[in-house]
Amino acid sequence: MAQFGDKYCWMITGDPSVCPYIGQGEEHLFDDLELRIREKCLSCDELRNDLGLYASEKDSVFGVLSLILDELRKREQKLKIYGKSLEIKEEMFDILVHLSTSLKLVLDVEKIIYKGLVAFTVGSSFGFNRAIAMLSDGKRLSGYFALGPRDYQEALSIWGEITDKKLGLKELLVFSPQVFQKEGEKFRDILKAMDFDINENPFRNVFKLESNIRVAPEDQVPGLLRDFYGEIPFWIVPLVSHLRRPLGVIILDNFLTRKELSQEESKALDIFATEISLALERGLSYEELEEKVETLEEANVKLKEHQELITKLRAEASIGDLVFQLTHSFKNPIIAIAGLARVMNKRISPDLPISRHINAILEESIKLENTLKSFVNLTKTKFFMDKSQLNINNVVELIYQEKEKTGRRQGITFHLTLSEKIPQIYANDYQLYTCLENLINNSIEAMSEGGEIDIETRSQNGSVSVEIRDTGPGIPEEVMKNLFTPFFTTKSVGSGLGLYTSKEIIEKMGGDISVSCNRDKGCKVILTLPVTVKE
Amino acid sequence: MKRILVVDDEPNIRLLYREILNEDGYEVLEAESSTETFQTLNREPIDLVILDIKLRSESGLDILQRMIREYPNTPVVLCSAYSSFQDDYKSWLADSYIIKSSDPEELLREVRNVLQKRGNTE
């Protein structure tokens, strides 16, 4: 009973016993009647009862007062709800602003996804318990990163840590490589297992709607998702580019708190996703660009290597030409002089005085002949025997570029497959070039009607090899037997094969050339060289 | 007496070969170009051709290829001033080859060998 003598509790000041609702620290309300009425009495059921008692009296003003009080309470209730909603919205807005600022300058996909997942799991607005990101390559969706606890125990410790350290949104949004690695490791099994067709539902649906969907426990989803989420609902949020290309999805759940999402929160989810998508698209484009730049740089290095090789081979070839010309123009006269001197020497009597002169001519011209011979050998050794560490891919690619043009005119299509990690060999590039060119020329010549040539480099067990396959007519059996015999006399052969020289050169390098042919199905030539290093 | 046609654009080399071959008992005819070579081959029977791989304006290998088509039974000994001519696979179609030298031994040996081989197979 709120009645004390002839007074009611809301009329009495200075007496702590009249109101049990005034707590510690609110003692001032015992004296401040007006404030007490505002803060305590308005929500006090006893006051409402008292007013009710008087309201039953006919024509009492208390009836009106009761109504006013009820209305006042309803409004207050509403206000509280609005207030809470406003608080949540404010927090969401705050997260969104922070996320947006934090993503502004980030190009690293790892960081973007990390920040995105933090934004979805932090605070009380969304505050999802867990978030998993999958990225798309246009065809598949594969697990990329996940954040959150895996069980209740872990949740308590994580959330406790965040509270203890008083970590704010700003701190939480800073990318931590350690956390990224730890979380990735924790979810490794599920991330690895997650691999879905992008056209599989519910993903197909999500990308079509371009909006998040809630997947209920009874909905049809791939077995893996159902196994992982069991009886709890989860939300799939699509990440799409500005041209509506699927970039990935984020899957969110509240496996511990079981919190549901309001309509407004669901809308906000999509706004967050847009922000993350924008950054992700930028990040992915940047990654792609970086890869392209890298490829371009590699191509540049390769081009430079090729140019150097071409210059070297050209220089060697022109020196070779010079030696060739010089030898020819010197050798013929010397041979004629020496040879004829021999003839004369044989024919005249050694007693004749002129015999001595002829002998002198003979001796001197033989000396010249020998000098010329050693000069030729020297230049040959110098330019065509010098070895260096080289990548056979470079030589093959160079020939390919040269021959591809010739082949195309003849209706021949080339296919080049270069082994990526091929060890270097120690060899003479000019000789190697000549051999390979020889072999490819054979294939080209064998296919006057067009066809295909496959060139492939490989490395295995301490050796590297180049395989040349053509779709030419093959080699007749009788020619096959004499393939490596120089000057075989089968004159019916329209054109021979430069195999002998090539084989000789390659064998000198410790390698081998093998040929296998199928009549009408073409030839396969394999050149193998040991991986040697400079002694 | 076997008849040998020496194809070389250097008259002094032809003279040298003529001297060497005559001494060994061969009859020698000379040609300094492709035209002269085939004129001679058309005109009279030749037992062997000694062919320089590099004539002034023609390739001895072209002559060799034409010979293989038109005179498949006439053996050819290719000769060259340099040893690298073997790099050209076309040169392998010849019956034999020599590298030019003032020493007549190799030339005479190869001529004898080729004639003997051809004589046996015919």
Chai-1 contact restraints between the chains, C-beta under 6 A:
chainA,res_idxA,chainB,res_idxB,connection_type,confidence,min_distance_angstrom,max_distance_angstrom,comment,restraint_id
A,T327,B,A81,contact,1.0,0.0,6.0,A-B,restraint_1
A,T327,B,Y82,contact,1.0,0.0,6.0,A-B,restraint_2
A,H328,B,A81,contact,1.0,0.0,6.0,A-B,restraint_3
A,K331,B,A81,contact,1.0,0.0,6.0,A-B,restraint_4
A,N332,B,E10,contact,1.0,0.0,6.0,A-B,restraint_5
A,N332,B,I13,contact,1.0,0.0,6.0,A-B,restraint_6
A,I335,B,K100,contact,1.0,0.0,6.0,A-B,restraint_7
A,I335,B,S102,contact,1.0,0.0,6.0,A-B,restraint_8
A,A336,B,N12,contact,1.0,0.0,6.0,A-B,restraint_9
A,A336,B,I13,contact,1.0,0.0,6.0,A-B,restraint_10
A,A336,B,L16,contact,1.0,0.0,6.0,A-B,restraint_11
A,A338,B,S102,contact,1.0,0.0,6.0,A-B,restraint_12
A,G339,B,L16,contact,1.0,0.0,6.0,A-B,restraint_13
A,G339,B,S102,contact,1.0,0.0,6.0,A-B,restraint_14
A,L340,B,L16,contact,1.0,0.0,6.0,A-B,restraint_15
A,V343,B,E19,contact,1.0,0.0,6.0,A-B,restraint_16
A,P486,B,W92,contact,1.0,0.0,6.0,A-B,restraint_17
A,F487,B,W92,contact,1.0,0.0,6.0,A-B,restraint_18
A,K491,B,I68,contact,1.0,0.0,6.0,A-B,restraint_19
A,K491,B,P72,contact,1.0,0.0,6.0,A-B,restraint_20
A,G496,B,Y89,contact,1.0,0.0,6.0,A-B,restraint_21
A,G496,B,W92,contact,1.0,0.0,6.0,A-B,restraint_22
A,G496,B,L93,contact,1.0,0.0,6.0,A-B,restraint_23
A,L497,B,Y89,contact,1.0,0.0,6.0,A-B,restraint_24
A,G498,B,Y89,contact,1.0,0.0,6.0,A-B,restraint_25
A,T501,B,Q86,contact,1.0,0.0,6.0,A-B,restraint_26
A,T501,B,D87,contact,1.0,0.0,6.0,A-B,restraint_27
